[in-house]
């Protein structure tokens, strides 16, 4: 992972970390699960400490874990440089279903901010809490920097 991160360097690709590995950890025995979570946490730390990639943790899909269980798993491996989480990476759940589940997951993650969510009409956007497409596009084009 260190060599991979070194190769990325100051480039800023979007990376989805370990599709399905975190959610599959729930199917392991306690010792194996702890080992996997430790390896994932260490791997994320190496990656985020050694490159400027925009890192998101894969957390499965809406028909796998409850949003609360998913949030607890993310908390076990994340660090403050991880940008957020990705859903439905290697599955075929409906977009609306995936969005609803991701929003429920966000309710358990008060420190993650929803990209493109309006802060209110004061900034000429829709009412607070509504998705604001123009703002989402601006965040993506600026890599999250205003």
Chimera marker file (.cmm) of the C-alpha trace (Angstrom):
<marker_set name="trace">
<marker id="1" x="0.000" y="0.000" z="0.000" r="1" g="1" b="0" radius="0.5"/>
<marker id="2" x="2.889" y="2.348" z="0.753" r="1" g="1" b="0" radius="0.5"/>
<marker id="3" x="4.339" y="1.828" z="-2.734" r="1" g="1" b="0" radius="0.5"/>
<marker id="4" x="0.891" y="2.349" z="-4.256" r="1" g="1" b="0" radius="0.5"/>
<marker id="5" x="0.427" y="5.575" z="-2.271" r="1" g="1" b="0" radius="0.5"/>
<marker id="6" x="3.905" y="6.761" z="-3.267" r="1" g="1" b="0" radius="0.5"/>
<marker id="7" x="2.935" y="6.188" z="-6.895" r="1" g="1" b="0" radius="0.5"/>
<marker id="8" x="-0.125" y="8.395" z="-6.476" r="1" g="1" b="0" radius="0.5"/>
<marker id="9" x="1.875" y="11.108" z="-4.719" r="1" g="1" b="0" radius="0.5"/>
<marker id="10" x="0.284" y="14.534" z="-5.107" r="1" g="1" b="0" radius="0.5"/>
<marker id="11" x="-2.234" y="13.384" z="-7.721" r="1" g="1" b="0" radius="0.5"/>
<marker id="12" x="-5.832" y="13.355" z="-6.505" r="1" g="1" b="0" radius="0.5"/>
<marker id="13" x="-7.643" y="10.315" z="-7.915" r="1" g="1" b="0" radius="0.5"/>
<marker id="14" x="-10.828" y="9.109" z="-6.281" r="1" g="1" b="0" radius="0.5"/>
<marker id="15" x="-10.201" y="5.740" z="-4.592" r="1" g="1" b="0" radius="0.5"/>
<marker id="16" x="-12.801" y="3.353" z="-3.234" r="1" g="1" b="0" radius="0.5"/>
<marker id="17" x="-11.033" y="1.350" z="-0.554" r="1" g="1" b="0" radius="0.5"/>
<marker id="18" x="-11.540" y="-2.415" z="-0.383" r="1" g="1" b="0" radius="0.5"/>
<marker id="19" x="-14.886" y="-3.150" z="-2.062" r="1" g="1" b="0" radius="0.5"/>
<marker id="20" x="-16.855" y="-5.567" z="0.113" r="1" g="1" b="0" radius="0.5"/>
<marker id="21" x="-13.974" y="-6.351" z="2.505" r="1" g="1" b="0" radius="0.5"/>
<marker id="22" x="-15.391" y="-4.331" z="5.384" r="1" g="1" b="0" radius="0.5"/>
<marker id="23" x="-18.920" y="-5.705" z="5.132" r="1" g="1" b="0" radius="0.5"/>
<marker id="24" x="-17.678" y="-9.279" z="4.630" r="1" g="1" b="0" radius="0.5"/>
<marker id="25" x="-15.845" y="-8.910" z="7.950" r="1" g="1" b="0" radius="0.5"/>
<marker id="26" x="-19.225" y="-9.389" z="9.661" r="1" g="1" b="0" radius="0.5"/>
<marker id="27" x="-19.190" y="-13.006" z="8.438" r="1" g="1" b="0" radius="0.5"/>
<marker id="28" x="-15.877" y="-13.828" z="10.168" r="1" g="1" b="0" radius="0.5"/>
<marker id="29" x="-15.150" y="-15.105" z="13.648" r="1" g="1" b="0" radius="0.5"/>
<marker id="30" x="-14.107" y="-12.564" z="16.268" r="1" g="1" b="0" radius="0.5"/>
<marker id="31" x="-10.326" y="-13.034" z="15.897" r="1" g="1" b="0" radius="0.5"/>
<marker id="32" x="-10.437" y="-13.024" z="12.087" r="1" g="1" b="0" radius="0.5"/>
<marker id="33" x="-12.722" y="-9.999" z="12.103" r="1" g="1" b="0" radius="0.5"/>
<marker id="34" x="-10.411" y="-8.083" z="14.435" r="1" g="1" b="0" radius="0.5"/>
<marker id="35" x="-7.415" y="-8.984" z="12.251" r="1" g="1" b="0" radius="0.5"/>
<marker id="36" x="-9.177" y="-7.774" z="9.089" r="1" g="1" b="0" radius="0.5"/>
<marker id="37" x="-10.335" y="-4.522" z="10.696" r="1" g="1" b="0" radius="0.5"/>
<marker id="38" x="-6.817" y="-3.843" z="12.009" r="1" g="1" b="0" radius="0.5"/>
<marker id="39" x="-5.310" y="-4.480" z="8.571" r="1" g="1" b="0" radius="0.5"/>
<marker id="40" x="-7.883" y="-2.219" z="6.929" r="1" g="1" b="0" radius="0.5"/>
<marker id="41" x="-7.352" y="0.560" z="9.474" r="1" g="1" b="0" radius="0.5"/>
<marker id="42" x="-3.566" y="0.333" z="9.047" r="1" g="1" b="0" radius="0.5"/>
<marker id="43" x="-3.919" y="0.226" z="5.257" r="1" g="1" b="0" radius="0.5"/>
<marker id="44" x="-6.147" y="3.300" z="5.216" r="1" g="1" b="0" radius="0.5"/>
<marker id="45" x="-3.693" y="5.148" z="7.448" r="1" g="1" b="0" radius="0.5"/>
<marker id="46" x="-0.758" y="4.277" z="5.169" r="1" g="1" b="0" radius="0.5"/>
<marker id="47" x="-2.729" y="5.353" z="2.124" r="1" g="1" b="0" radius="0.5"/>
<marker id="48" x="-4.022" y="8.645" z="3.516" r="1" g="1" b="0" radius="0.5"/>
<marker id="49" x="-0.682" y="9.553" z="5.124" r="1" g="1" b="0" radius="0.5"/>
<marker id="50" x="1.323" y="9.003" z="1.953" r="1" g="1" b="0" radius="0.5"/>
<marker id="51" x="-0.721" y="10.424" z="-0.924" r="1" g="1" b="0" radius="0.5"/>
<marker id="52" x="-3.345" y="13.016" z="-1.795" r="1" g="1" b="0" radius="0.5"/>
<marker id="53" x="-5.959" y="10.594" z="-3.155" r="1" g="1" b="0" radius="0.5"/>
<marker id="54" x="-9.605" y="11.245" z="-2.282" r="1" g="1" b="0" radius="0.5"/>
<marker id="55" x="-10.335" y="8.053" z="-0.333" r="1" g="1" b="0" radius="0.5"/>
<marker id="56" x="-13.803" y="6.611" z="0.283" r="1" g="1" b="0" radius="0.5"/>
<marker id="57" x="-14.519" y="3.396" z="2.192" r="1" g="1" b="0" radius="0.5"/>
<marker id="58" x="-16.818" y="0.874" z="0.507" r="1" g="1" b="0" radius="0.5"/>
<marker id="59" x="-19.615" y="-0.110" z="2.883" r="1" g="1" b="0" radius="0.5"/>
<marker id="60" x="-21.659" y="-2.515" z="0.799" r="1" g="1" b="0" radius="0.5"/>
<marker id="61" x="-25.276" y="-1.933" z="-0.126" r="1" g="1" b="0" radius="0.5"/>
<marker id="62" x="-28.724" y="-1.339" z="1.284" r="1" g="1" b="0" radius="0.5"/>
<marker id="63" x="-29.682" y="-5.018" z="1.481" r="1" g="1" b="0" radius="0.5"/>
<marker id="64" x="-26.643" y="-6.086" z="3.507" r="1" g="1" b="0" radius="0.5"/>
<marker id="65" x="-26.364" y="-4.239" z="6.834" r="1" g="1" b="0" radius="0.5"/>
<marker id="66" x="-28.469" y="-1.734" z="8.704" r="1" g="1" b="0" radius="0.5"/>
<marker id="67" x="-27.273" y="1.834" z="8.377" r="1" g="1" b="0" radius="0.5"/>
<marker id="68" x="-26.328" y="1.810" z="12.052" r="1" g="1" b="0" radius="0.5"/>
<marker id="69" x="-24.239" y="-1.385" z="11.683" r="1" g="1" b="0" radius="0.5"/>
<marker id="70" x="-22.549" y="0.073" z="8.603" r="1" g="1" b="0" radius="0.5"/>
<marker id="71" x="-21.651" y="3.264" z="10.464" r="1" g="1" b="0" radius="0.5"/>
<marker id="72" x="-20.131" y="1.301" z="13.351" r="1" g="1" b="0" radius="0.5"/>
<marker id="73" x="-17.957" y="-0.654" z="10.896" r="1" g="1" b="0" radius="0.5"/>
<marker id="74" x="-16.754" y="2.519" z="9.190" r="1" g="1" b="0" radius="0.5"/>
<marker id="75" x="-15.830" y="3.964" z="12.595" r="1" g="1" b="0" radius="0.5"/>
<marker id="76" x="-13.582" y="0.967" z="13.278" r="1" g="1" b="0" radius="0.5"/>
<marker id="77" x="-11.319" y="1.640" z="10.277" r="1" g="1" b="0" radius="0.5"/>
<marker id="78" x="-11.617" y="5.295" z="9.249" r="1" g="1" b="0" radius="0.5"/>
<marker id="79" x="-9.371" y="8.241" z="9.988" r="1" g="1" b="0" radius="0.5"/>
<marker id="80" x="-9.767" y="12.007" z="9.634" r="1" g="1" b="0" radius="0.5"/>
<marker id="81" x="-8.291" y="12.039" z="6.115" r="1" g="1" b="0" radius="0.5"/>
<marker id="82" x="-10.868" y="9.624" z="4.666" r="1" g="1" b="0" radius="0.5"/>
<marker id="83" x="-13.390" y="11.654" z="2.650" r="1" g="1" b="0" radius="0.5"/>
<marker id="84" x="-16.437" y="9.452" z="3.243" r="1" g="1" b="0" radius="0.5"/>
<marker id="85" x="-17.998" y="6.208" z="2.107" r="1" g="1" b="0" radius="0.5"/>
<marker id="86" x="-19.228" y="4.590" z="-1.098" r="1" g="1" b="0" radius="0.5"/>
<marker id="87" x="-22.285" y="2.349" z="-1.462" r="1" g="1" b="0" radius="0.5"/>
<marker id="88" x="-23.436" y="-0.192" z="-4.049" r="1" g="1" b="0" radius="0.5"/>
<marker id="89" x="-19.940" y="-0.477" z="-5.541" r="1" g="1" b="0" radius="0.5"/>
<marker id="90" x="-20.227" y="-4.119" z="-6.611" r="1" g="1" b="0" radius="0.5"/>
<marker id="91" x="-23.970" y="-4.729" z="-6.569" r="1" g="1" b="0" radius="0.5"/>
<marker id="92" x="-27.106" y="-3.823" z="-8.471" r="1" g="1" b="0" radius="0.5"/>
<marker id="93" x="-29.372" y="-2.097" z="-5.947" r="1" g="1" b="0" radius="0.5"/>
<marker id="94" x="-31.605" y="0.661" z="-7.312" r="1" g="1" b="0" radius="0.5"/>
<marker id="95" x="-30.194" y="4.185" z="-7.264" r="1" g="1" b="0" radius="0.5"/>
<marker id="96" x="-33.021" y="5.624" z="-5.140" r="1" g="1" b="0" radius="0.5"/>
<marker id="97" x="-32.758" y="2.738" z="-2.665" r="1" g="1" b="0" radius="0.5"/>
<marker id="98" x="-28.987" y="3.260" z="-2.443" r="1" g="1" b="0" radius="0.5"/>
<marker id="99" x="-29.387" y="7.006" z="-1.942" r="1" g="1" b="0" radius="0.5"/>
<marker id="100" x="-31.988" y="6.523" z="0.798" r="1" g="1" b="0" radius="0.5"/>
<marker id="101" x="-29.787" y="4.017" z="2.630" r="1" g="1" b="0" radius="0.5"/>
<marker id="102" x="-26.717" y="6.250" z="2.292" r="1" g="1" b="0" radius="0.5"/>
<marker id="103" x="-28.685" y="9.172" z="3.747" r="1" g="1" b="0" radius="0.5"/>
<marker id="104" x="-29.774" y="6.975" z="6.663" r="1" g="1" b="0" radius="0.5"/>
<marker id="105" x="-26.132" y="6.021" z="7.173" r="1" g="1" b="0" radius="0.5"/>
<marker id="106" x="-25.244" y="9.735" z="7.234" r="1" g="1" b="0" radius="0.5"/>
<marker id="107" x="-27.660" y="10.204" z="10.130" r="1" g="1" b="0" radius="0.5"/>
<marker id="108" x="-25.364" y="7.944" z="12.162" r="1" g="1" b="0" radius="0.5"/>
<marker id="109" x="-22.286" y="9.851" z="10.969" r="1" g="1" b="0" radius="0.5"/>
<marker id="110" x="-22.782" y="13.464" z="12.056" r="1" g="1" b="0" radius="0.5"/>
<marker id="111" x="-19.230" y="14.459" z="11.077" r="1" g="1" b="0" radius="0.5"/>
<marker id="112" x="-19.648" y="13.442" z="7.398" r="1" g="1" b="0" radius="0.5"/>
<marker id="113" x="-21.227" y="16.184" z="5.438" r="1" g="1" b="0" radius="0.5"/>
<marker id="114" x="-23.419" y="15.247" z="2.494" r="1" g="1" b="0" radius="0.5"/>
<marker id="115" x="-21.839" y="16.567" z="-0.712" r="1" g="1" b="0" radius="0.5"/>
<marker id="116" x="-24.136" y="19.041" z="-2.444" r="1" g="1" b="0" radius="0.5"/>
<marker id="117" x="-26.439" y="19.492" z="0.535" r="1" g="1" b="0" radius="0.5"/>
<marker id="118" x="-27.703" y="23.059" z="0.758" r="1" g="1" b="0" radius="0.5"/>
<marker id="119" x="-27.048" y="25.124" z="3.865" r="1" g="1" b="0" radius="0.5"/>
<marker id="120" x="-30.059" y="27.271" z="3.051" r="1" g="1" b="0" radius="0.5"/>
<marker id="121" x="-31.388" y="30.026" z="0.845" r="1" g="1" b="0" radius="0.5"/>
<marker id="122" x="-28.877" y="32.586" z="2.144" r="1" g="1" b="0" radius="0.5"/>
<marker id="123" x="-26.369" y="31.223" z="-0.394" r="1" g="1" b="0" radius="0.5"/>
<marker id="124" x="-28.965" y="31.366" z="-3.199" r="1" g="1" b="0" radius="0.5"/>
<marker id="125" x="-29.525" y="27.625" z="-2.914" r="1" g="1" b="0" radius="0.5"/>
<marker id="126" x="-32.603" y="25.564" z="-2.084" r="1" g="1" b="0" radius="0.5"/>
<marker id="127" x="-33.818" y="25.294" z="1.490" r="1" g="1" b="0" radius="0.5"/>
<marker id="128" x="-31.401" y="23.711" z="3.979" r="1" g="1" b="0" radius="0.5"/>
<marker id="129" x="-30.979" y="19.972" z="3.683" r="1" g="1" b="0" radius="0.5"/>
<marker id="130" x="-32.047" y="19.761" z="0.034" r="1" g="1" b="0" radius="0.5"/>
<marker id="131" x="-29.660" y="18.448" z="-2.616" r="1" g="1" b="0" radius="0.5"/>
<marker id="132" x="-28.160" y="21.306" z="-4.633" r="1" g="1" b="0" radius="0.5"/>
<marker id="133" x="-26.789" y="20.008" z="-7.946" r="1" g="1" b="0" radius="0.5"/>
<marker id="134" x="-24.823" y="23.155" z="-8.815" r="1" g="1" b="0" radius="0.5"/>
<marker id="135" x="-23.056" y="23.063" z="-5.444" r="1" g="1" b="0" radius="0.5"/>
<marker id="136" x="-22.280" y="19.351" z="-5.855" r="1" g="1" b="0" radius="0.5"/>
<marker id="137" x="-20.719" y="20.056" z="-9.267" r="1" g="1" b="0" radius="0.5"/>
<marker id="138" x="-18.676" y="22.905" z="-7.785" r="1" g="1" b="0" radius="0.5"/>
<marker id="139" x="-17.423" y="20.680" z="-4.959" r="1" g="1" b="0" radius="0.5"/>
<marker id="140" x="-16.390" y="17.979" z="-7.421" r="1" g="1" b="0" radius="0.5"/>
<marker id="141" x="-14.646" y="20.402" z="-9.778" r="1" g="1" b="0" radius="0.5"/>
<marker id="142" x="-12.811" y="22.016" z="-6.843" r="1" g="1" b="0" radius="0.5"/>
<marker id="143" x="-12.017" y="18.639" z="-5.201" r="1" g="1" b="0" radius="0.5"/>
<marker id="144" x="-13.995" y="19.772" z="-2.189" r="1" g="1" b="0" radius="0.5"/>
<marker id="145" x="-12.099" y="23.057" z="-1.775" r="1" g="1" b="0" radius="0.5"/>
<marker id="146" x="-14.036" y="26.312" z="-1.999" r="1" g="1" b="0" radius="0.5"/>
<link id1="1" id2="2" r="1" g="1" b="0" radius="0.2"/>
<link id1="2" id2="3" r="1" g="1" b="0" radius="0.2"/>
<link id1="3" id2="4" r="1" g="1" b="0" radius="0.2"/>
<link id1="4" id2="5" r="1" g="1" b="0" radius="0.2"/>
<link id1="5" id2="6" r="1" g="1" b="0" radius="0.2"/>
<link id1="6" id2="7" r="1" g="1" b="0" radius="0.2"/>
<link id1="7" id2="8" r="1" g="1" b="0" radius="0.2"/>
<link id1="8" id2="9" r="1" g="1" b="0" radius="0.2"/>
<link id1="9" id2="10" r="1" g="1" b="0" radius="0.2"/>
<link id1="10" id2="11" r="1" g="1" b="0" radius="0.2"/>
<link id1="11" id2="12" r="1" g="1" b="0" radius="0.2"/>
<link id1="12" id2="13" r="1" g="1" b="0" radius="0.2"/>
<link id1="13" id2="14" r="1" g="1" b="0" radius="0.2"/>
<link id1="14" id2="15" r="1" g="1" b="0" radius="0.2"/>
<link id1="15" id2="16" r="1" g="1" b="0" radius="0.2"/>
<link id1="16" id2="17" r="1" g="1" b="0" radius="0.2"/>
<link id1="17" id2="18" r="1" g="1" b="0" radius="0.2"/>
<link id1="18" id2="19" r="1" g="1" b="0" radius="0.2"/>
<link id1="19" id2="20" r="1" g="1" b="0" radius="0.2"/>
<link id1="20" id2="21" r="1" g="1" b="0" radius="0.2"/>
<link id1="21" id2="22" r="1" g="1" b="0" radius="0.2"/>
<link id1="22" id2="23" r="1" g="1" b="0" radius="0.2"/>
<link id1="23" id2="24" r="1" g="1" b="0" radius="0.2"/>
<link id1="24" id2="25" r="1" g="1" b="0" radius="0.2"/>
<link id1="25" id2="26" r="1" g="1" b="0" radius="0.2"/>
<link id1="26" id2="27" r="1" g="1" b="0" radius="0.2"/>
<link id1="27" id2="28" r="1" g="1" b="0" radius="0.2"/>
<link id1="28" id2="29" r="1" g="1" b="0" radius="0.2"/>
<link id1="29" id2="30" r="1" g="1" b="0" radius="0.2"/>
<link id1="30" id2="31" r="1" g="1" b="0" radius="0.2"/>
<link id1="31" id2="32" r="1" g="1" b="0" radius="0.2"/>
<link id1="32" id2="33" r="1" g="1" b="0" radius="0.2"/>
<link id1="33" id2="34" r="1" g="1" b="0" radius="0.2"/>
<link id1="34" id2="35" r="1" g="1" b="0" radius="0.2"/>
<link id1="35" id2="36" r="1" g="1" b="0" radius="0.2"/>
<link id1="36" id2="37" r="1" g="1" b="0" radius="0.2"/>
<link id1="37" id2="38" r="1" g="1" b="0" radius="0.2"/>
<link id1="38" id2="39" r="1" g="1" b="0" radius="0.2"/>
<link id1="39" id2="40" r="1" g="1" b="0" radius="0.2"/>
<link id1="40" id2="41" r="1" g="1" b="0" radius="0.2"/>
<link id1="41" id2="42" r="1" g="1" b="0" radius="0.2"/>
<link id1="42" id2="43" r="1" g="1" b="0" radius="0.2"/>
<link id1="43" id2="44" r="1" g="1" b="0" radius="0.2"/>
<link id1="44" id2="45" r="1" g="1" b="0" radius="0.2"/>
<link id1="45" id2="46" r="1" g="1" b="0" radius="0.2"/>
<link id1="46" id2="47" r="1" g="1" b="0" radius="0.2"/>
<link id1="47" id2="48" r="1" g="1" b="0" radius="0.2"/>
<link id1="48" id2="49" r="1" g="1" b="0" radius="0.2"/>
<link id1="49" id2="50" r="1" g="1" b="0" radius="0.2"/>
<link id1="50" id2="51" r="1" g="1" b="0" radius="0.2"/>
<link id1="51" id2="52" r="1" g="1" b="0" radius="0.2"/>
<link id1="52" id2="53" r="1" g="1" b="0" radius="0.2"/>
<link id1="53" id2="54" r="1" g="1" b="0" radius="0.2"/>
<link id1="54" id2="55" r="1" g="1" b="0" radius="0.2"/>
<link id1="55" id2="56" r="1" g="1" b="0" radius="0.2"/>
<link id1="56" id2="57" r="1" g="1" b="0" radius="0.2"/>
<link id1="57" id2="58" r="1" g="1" b="0" radius="0.2"/>
<link id1="58" id2="59" r="1" g="1" b="0" radius="0.2"/>
<link id1="59" id2="60" r="1" g="1" b="0" radius="0.2"/>
<link id1="60" id2="61" r="1" g="1" b="0" radius="0.2"/>
<link id1="61" id2="62" r="1" g="1" b="0" radius="0.2"/>
<link id1="62" id2="63" r="1" g="1" b="0" radius="0.2"/>
<link id1="63" id2="64" r="1" g="1" b="0" radius="0.2"/>
<link id1="64" id2="65" r="1" g="1" b="0" radius="0.2"/>
<link id1="65" id2="66" r="1" g="1" b="0" radius="0.2"/>
<link id1="66" id2="67" r="1" g="1" b="0" radius="0.2"/>
<link id1="67" id2="68" r="1" g="1" b="0" radius="0.2"/>
<link id1="68" id2="69" r="1" g="1" b="0" radius="0.2"/>
<link id1="69" id2="70" r="1" g="1" b="0" radius="0.2"/>
<link id1="70" id2="71" r="1" g="1" b="0" radius="0.2"/>
<link id1="71" id2="72" r="1" g="1" b="0" radius="0.2"/>
<link id1="72" id2="73" r="1" g="1" b="0" radius="0.2"/>
<link id1="73" id2="74" r="1" g="1" b="0" radius="0.2"/>
<link id1="74" id2="75" r="1" g="1" b="0" radius="0.2"/>
<link id1="75" id2="76" r="1" g="1" b="0" radius="0.2"/>
<link id1="76" id2="77" r="1" g="1" b="0" radius="0.2"/>
<link id1="77" id2="78" r="1" g="1" b="0" radius="0.2"/>
<link id1="78" id2="79" r="1" g="1" b="0" radius="0.2"/>
<link id1="79" id2="80" r="1" g="1" b="0" radius="0.2"/>
<link id1="80" id2="81" r="1" g="1" b="0" radius="0.2"/>
<link id1="81" id2="82" r="1" g="1" b="0" radius="0.2"/>
<link id1="82" id2="83" r="1" g="1" b="0" radius="0.2"/>
<link id1="83" id2="84" r="1" g="1" b="0" radius="0.2"/>
<link id1="84" id2="85" r="1" g="1" b="0" radius="0.2"/>
<link id1="85" id2="86" r="1" g="1" b="0" radius="0.2"/>
<link id1="86" id2="87" r="1" g="1" b="0" radius="0.2"/>
<link id1="87" id2="88" r="1" g="1" b="0" radius="0.2"/>
<link id1="88" id2="89" r="1" g="1" b="0" radius="0.2"/>
<link id1="89" id2="90" r="1" g="1" b="0" radius="0.2"/>
<link id1="90" id2="91" r="1" g="1" b="0" radius="0.2"/>
<link id1="91" id2="92" r="1" g="1" b="0" radius="0.2"/>
<link id1="92" id2="93" r="1" g="1" b="0" radius="0.2"/>
<link id1="93" id2="94" r="1" g="1" b="0" radius="0.2"/>
<link id1="94" id2="95" r="1" g="1" b="0" radius="0.2"/>
<link id1="95" id2="96" r="1" g="1" b="0" radius="0.2"/>
<link id1="96" id2="97" r="1" g="1" b="0" radius="0.2"/>
<link id1="97" id2="98" r="1" g="1" b="0" radius="0.2"/>
<link id1="98" id2="99" r="1" g="1" b="0" radius="0.2"/>
<link id1="99" id2="100" r="1" g="1" b="0" radius="0.2"/>
<link id1="100" id2="101" r="1" g="1" b="0" radius="0.2"/>
<link id1="101" id2="102" r="1" g="1" b="0" radius="0.2"/>
<link id1="102" id2="103" r="1" g="1" b="0" radius="0.2"/>
<link id1="103" id2="104" r="1" g="1" b="0" radius="0.2"/>
<link id1="104" id2="105" r="1" g="1" b="0" radius="0.2"/>
<link id1="105" id2="106" r="1" g="1" b="0" radius="0.2"/>
<link id1="106" id2="107" r="1" g="1" b="0" radius="0.2"/>
<link id1="107" id2="108" r="1" g="1" b="0" radius="0.2"/>
<link id1="108" id2="109" r="1" g="1" b="0" radius="0.2"/>
<link id1="109" id2="110" r="1" g="1" b="0" radius="0.2"/>
<link id1="110" id2="111" r="1" g="1" b="0" radius="0.2"/>
<link id1="111" id2="112" r="1" g="1" b="0" radius="0.2"/>
<link id1="112" id2="113" r="1" g="1" b="0" radius="0.2"/>
<link id1="113" id2="114" r="1" g="1" b="0" radius="0.2"/>
<link id1="114" id2="115" r="1" g="1" b="0" radius="0.2"/>
<link id1="115" id2="116" r="1" g="1" b="0" radius="0.2"/>
<link id1="116" id2="117" r="1" g="1" b="0" radius="0.2"/>
<link id1="117" id2="118" r="1" g="1" b="0" radius="0.2"/>
<link id1="118" id2="119" r="1" g="1" b="0" radius="0.2"/>
<link id1="119" id2="120" r="1" g="1" b="0" radius="0.2"/>
<link id1="120" id2="121" r="1" g="1" b="0" radius="0.2"/>
<link id1="121" id2="122" r="1" g="1" b="0" radius="0.2"/>
<link id1="122" id2="123" r="1" g="1" b="0" radius="0.2"/>
<link id1="123" id2="124" r="1" g="1" b="0" radius="0.2"/>
<link id1="124" id2="125" r="1" g="1" b="0" radius="0.2"/>
<link id1="125" id2="126" r="1" g="1" b="0" radius="0.2"/>
<link id1="126" id2="127" r="1" g="1" b="0" radius="0.2"/>
<link id1="127" id2="128" r="1" g="1" b="0" radius="0.2"/>
<link id1="128" id2="129" r="1" g="1" b="0" radius="0.2"/>
<link id1="129" id2="130" r="1" g="1" b="0" radius="0.2"/>
<link id1="130" id2="131" r="1" g="1" b="0" radius="0.2"/>
<link id1="131" id2="132" r="1" g="1" b="0" radius="0.2"/>
<link id1="132" id2="133" r="1" g="1" b="0" radius="0.2"/>
<link id1="133" id2="134" r="1" g="1" b="0" radius="0.2"/>
<link id1="134" id2="135" r="1" g="1" b="0" radius="0.2"/>
<link id1="135" id2="136" r="1" g="1" b="0" radius="0.2"/>
<link id1="136" id2="137" r="1" g="1" b="0" radius="0.2"/>
<link id1="137" id2="138" r="1" g="1" b="0" radius="0.2"/>
<link id1="138" id2="139" r="1" g="1" b="0" radius="0.2"/>
<link id1="139" id2="140" r="1" g="1" b="0" radius="0.2"/>
<link id1="140" id2="141" r="1" g="1" b="0" radius="0.2"/>
<link id1="141" id2="142" r="1" g="1" b="0" radius="0.2"/>
<link id1="142" id2="143" r="1" g="1" b="0" radius="0.2"/>
<link id1="143" id2="144" r="1" g="1" b="0" radius="0.2"/>
<link id1="144" id2="145" r="1" g="1" b="0" radius="0.2"/>
<link id1="145" id2="146" r="1" g="1" b="0" radius="0.2"/>
</marker_set>
